[in-house]
Amino acid sequence: MSLPALAWRTETEPRAVPLWHDNDPDYAPAPPLDGDTTADVVVVGAGASGLWAAWALLDADPALDILLIDAGTVAGGASGQGTGACSAWTGALHPHPGGHGTLATALLRDAVVEVGGTAAAEEIECDFRFRGALRVARDPRSLARVRAALDPGADDQSLDPGALGRRVLVPGALGGVSTADCATVHPVRLLRGLAGALESRGARIAEHTRAVRISPGAVVTDQGTVRADRIVQATGAATVPGGVWSPRTVGEVALATVPIEAARWERIGLRRGQLLHVARSGGWPWPVGRTAAVGQGTEPSHAHAHAPAAPDRPARRRLGGVAQPWGALPAEPPDLRAVRTSDDRLVLIGVLPGLGRRPGGTRPAGAYWAGAAVGAVSRRQAGTNATASDPAHRGATARAVRRLRAMSADLFPDLATVPVSHAWSWTRAAADPYPVGVTADGLAWIGGHGPEPLAAANLSGRVLADLLTGSDGALTRAAEHGWA
């Protein structure tokens, strides 16, 4: 597909910061950790996963002393940089072995409502809008994938080109699916509001505190050591020596336009707060999805990995599902996501090629987690992420932004001359069929909720709270049966 030449009218270069952070200027970060301390639970990472895990733990036991630490600021990671969608499509869009079944889809729909209810109850001003989502396909292969994910039980509707065109105007669209089970928020305001509510419930937060090593019973940071009975690693795309979470990663790039006049939006048709998901069959030279044998991470293979629990880490419970090497997980497709913000900007997000990490190694034997058998599943090796100060990263980002601009003009020709105000990139954990779990020695992980983690992290946080507190609740029972 040829892309049109562009006449992007910008007097200055777009700001290289996320839109959501740029319009939250009054945020005052919490102080760093002040020396050694103790806690009942320490959560490493203050993004959606860490915050919802802490929230659910306090729901389960309000007396817990919980400390959250983050190398940067609350919501500074991937969950504060996406479209802000709270979507129940997380599992349906990225099916994987041992992954979400019909029960998980229903629980994710409930999680969308839970996020909105918490925001309302805590008076978090995050522009929560329950406007649903549209998933659009412009080629036959993508259309088949879109319709395969349709869930009639959730009131999803299949749309032919005419019906789709009455909702949003995308040239060349062959059809799509609409769902009501999606909301959008200002992600940074939601997460920072949740952090404030956690502090009011007694949790402690230390920002600009980098974990340098995790071990059972302790987290060593650059500001002091935290000793705790339970340690939750919620570090997203980042890794920490000694930790149990080392994900396959995906790079993403985003742009935001200046506010767009109402007449143009009237012609396009996308409503404020409505997510637009454009399914694509290709277009980015991104290698994720090539499978790899456990521990190799190079040659294609669909090998499965099973190993007995280590004698010093007996498994207390087997949860349903099949152990899988990370390399055998299906790729996340190179789809585009777009949202119209409350101030009438377009935010468009796509995959950033060349920024990511491949898996390898094994997970700790004796671990158990939602949807996975006990054993040596592929544990992904620690790696280093490119940063904004890296010239190679800057060059890749600039090329990806130009490509994304061209795609924006192709999707919405009426916006081809609208200036871009912000352009940014980041690395996130790839969608993970086992996003939460606990080892016998008290190390836990939560993460890998795909491109739009806000609702899925809420659900996983509640599962993790059940596991850590020993509750035999409905969520852990559902996980034992593979979410079917």
Secondary structure by P-SEA (a helix, b strand, c coil): ccccccccccccccccccaaaaaaccccccccccccccccbbbccccaaaaaaaaaaaaaccccbbbbbbcccccccccccccccccccccccccccccccaaaaaaaaaaaaaaaaaaaaaccccccccbbbbbbbccaaaaaaaaaaccccccbbbbcaaaaaacccccccccccccccccccaaaaaaaaaaaaaaaabbbbbcccccccccccbbbcccbbbbccbbbbccccccccccccccbbbbbbbcccccccaaaaaaacccccbbbbbbbcccccccccccccccccccccbbbbbbccccccccccccbbbbbcccccccccbbbbbbbcccbbbbbbbbbcccccccccccccccccccccccccbbbcbbbbbccccaaaaaaaaaaaaaaaaaaaaaccccccccccccccbbbbcccccccccccccbbbbcccccccaaaaaaaaaaaaaaaaccccaaaaaaaaccc
